[in-house]
Amino acid sequence: MNGRITMSERILAKMVEAMNKHMPKKSKSLREMLNEDMPTIKAKDGNEYLIEKEEVEFISQYVDELDWDRFNLPIILEMNKLGEETVIYVRDKRHAEFIKKAFGYDRYVKDVMMLYMYELKSIRRKLRTATQVMFNVSLRQY
């Protein structure tokens, strides 16, 4: 590649941006959400999304109360293509620590938790509203 973005790369970037419009504009702390009757987050698309109270309470069981102000929701699960395989990265260290405690997953690559698709299913089944899947596409050639 010559360093210039081609039309197809620009289209791909726009598609990925559109797929990620559900991502939060601003996160909220676990403590804030525990104190709300109906916890919600505002997304980049302008919509407000409800996070189920029982999911917030489930998370609080695995996060030390001293960290509730620094543990932000939703939990971001970043979907990436790695060769022929799709993997999920959990870049936030507090989120990774929670997933390790709650689900037992403990695979790290360069300080980033890495999950496989079958592992994502169990997390999403339990935390359908408290997790957000972000799509990431790398245009770099390896």
C-alpha positions as CSV (number, residue, x, y, z in Angstrom):
1,M,0.0,0.0,0.0
2,N,1.2,3.5,-0.7
3,G,-0.2,5.1,2.5
4,R,-3.3,6.5,0.8
5,I,-6.7,5.4,1.7
6,T,-8.6,3.8,-1.2
7,M,-12.3,4.3,-1.8
8,S,-13.0,0.7,-0.6
9,E,-11.1,1.4,2.6
10,R,-13.1,4.6,3.1
11,I,-16.4,2.7,2.6
12,L,-15.3,0.0,5.0
13,A,-14.3,2.7,7.6
14,K,-17.8,4.3,7.3
15,M,-19.5,0.9,7.6
16,V,-17.6,0.1,10.8
17,E,-18.4,3.6,12.2
18,A,-22.1,3.0,11.4
19,M,-21.9,-0.4,13.2
20,N,-20.5,1.2,16.3
21,K,-23.1,4.0,16.7
22,H,-24.6,2.0,19.6
23,M,-21.4,2.5,21.6
24,P,-21.7,4.8,24.7
25,K,-21.1,8.5,24.3
26,K,-20.1,8.5,28.0
27,S,-19.8,5.6,30.4
28,K,-21.2,5.6,33.9
29,S,-19.6,4.1,37.0
30,L,-20.9,1.0,38.6
31,R,-21.8,2.9,41.7
32,E,-23.9,5.4,39.7
33,M,-25.8,2.6,38.0
34,L,-26.4,0.8,41.3
35,N,-28.0,3.9,42.6
36,E,-30.3,4.3,39.6
37,D,-33.7,2.5,39.5
38,M,-33.4,2.1,35.8
39,P,-29.8,2.4,34.8
40,T,-29.3,3.8,31.3
41,I,-26.5,5.0,29.0
42,K,-26.6,7.5,26.2
43,A,-25.2,6.2,22.9
44,K,-23.4,8.0,20.1
45,D,-26.6,7.5,18.0
46,G,-28.5,9.6,20.6
47,N,-30.5,6.7,21.9
48,E,-30.7,5.9,25.6
49,Y,-30.1,2.2,26.4
50,L,-31.4,0.5,29.5
51,I,-28.9,-1.7,31.4
52,E,-30.8,-4.4,33.4
53,K,-30.5,-3.7,37.2
54,E,-29.9,-7.4,37.9
55,E,-26.9,-7.4,35.6
56,V,-25.4,-4.4,37.4
57,E,-26.0,-6.1,40.7
58,F,-24.3,-9.3,39.3
59,I,-21.2,-7.3,38.3
60,S,-21.1,-5.6,41.8
61,Q,-20.7,-9.1,43.4
62,Y,-17.3,-9.5,41.6
63,V,-16.0,-6.0,41.8
64,D,-14.5,-4.7,45.1
65,E,-16.7,-1.9,46.5
66,L,-13.7,0.4,46.7
67,D,-13.5,0.1,42.8
68,W,-17.2,0.8,42.1
69,D,-16.5,4.5,41.3
70,R,-13.7,3.5,38.8
71,F,-15.5,0.5,37.2
72,N,-17.3,2.0,34.2
73,L,-20.3,0.4,32.3
74,P,-21.0,-0.8,29.8
75,I,-18.2,-3.5,29.5
76,I,-16.7,-3.0,26.0
77,L,-15.9,-6.2,24.1
78,E,-13.9,-5.4,21.0
79,M,-14.4,-7.8,18.1
80,N,-11.4,-8.2,15.8
81,K,-10.3,-10.4,12.9
82,L,-7.0,-12.2,13.7
83,G,-6.0,-14.1,10.6
84,E,-8.9,-16.4,9.8
85,E,-10.3,-16.2,13.4
86,T,-12.5,-13.7,15.1
87,V,-11.3,-12.8,18.6
88,I,-12.6,-10.4,21.2
89,Y,-10.3,-8.1,23.1
90,V,-11.1,-6.7,26.6
91,R,-8.7,-3.7,26.9
92,D,-10.0,-2.2,30.1
93,K,-8.1,-3.8,32.9
94,R,-11.0,-3.6,35.4
95,H,-13.3,-5.2,32.9
96,A,-10.8,-8.0,32.3
97,E,-10.3,-8.6,36.0
98,F,-14.1,-8.8,36.4
99,I,-14.5,-11.3,33.5
100,K,-11.7,-13.4,35.0
101,K,-13.4,-13.6,38.4
102,A,-17.0,-14.0,37.1
103,F,-16.4,-16.3,34.1
104,G,-12.9,-17.8,34.7
105,Y,-11.3,-16.7,31.5
106,D,-7.6,-15.8,31.8
107,R,-5.9,-15.5,28.4
108,Y,-3.9,-12.3,27.8
109,V,-1.9,-11.1,24.8
110,K,0.3,-8.1,25.6
111,D,-1.7,-7.2,28.7
112,V,-5.1,-7.4,26.8
113,M,-7.6,-10.1,27.6
114,M,-8.4,-12.2,24.6
115,L,-11.6,-14.2,24.2
116,Y,-12.8,-16.6,21.6
117,M,-16.3,-16.4,20.1
118,Y,-17.6,-19.3,22.1
119,E,-16.5,-17.5,25.3
120,L,-18.2,-14.3,24.2
121,K,-21.5,-16.2,24.1
122,S,-21.5,-17.1,27.8
123,I,-20.7,-13.6,28.8
124,R,-23.3,-12.0,26.5
125,R,-25.9,-14.6,27.7
126,K,-25.4,-13.4,31.3
127,L,-24.7,-9.7,30.6
128,R,-26.9,-9.0,27.6
129,T,-27.4,-5.3,28.3
130,A,-24.3,-4.5,30.4
131,T,-21.9,-5.4,27.6
132,Q,-21.4,-3.7,24.3
133,V,-19.7,-5.3,21.3
134,M,-17.5,-2.9,19.4
135,F,-16.4,-3.8,15.9
136,N,-12.8,-3.1,14.8
137,V,-11.3,-3.6,11.4
138,S,-7.6,-3.2,10.8
139,L,-6.6,-2.0,7.4
140,R,-2.9,-2.8,8.0
141,Q,-1.3,-5.4,5.8
142,Y,0.8,-8.0,7.7
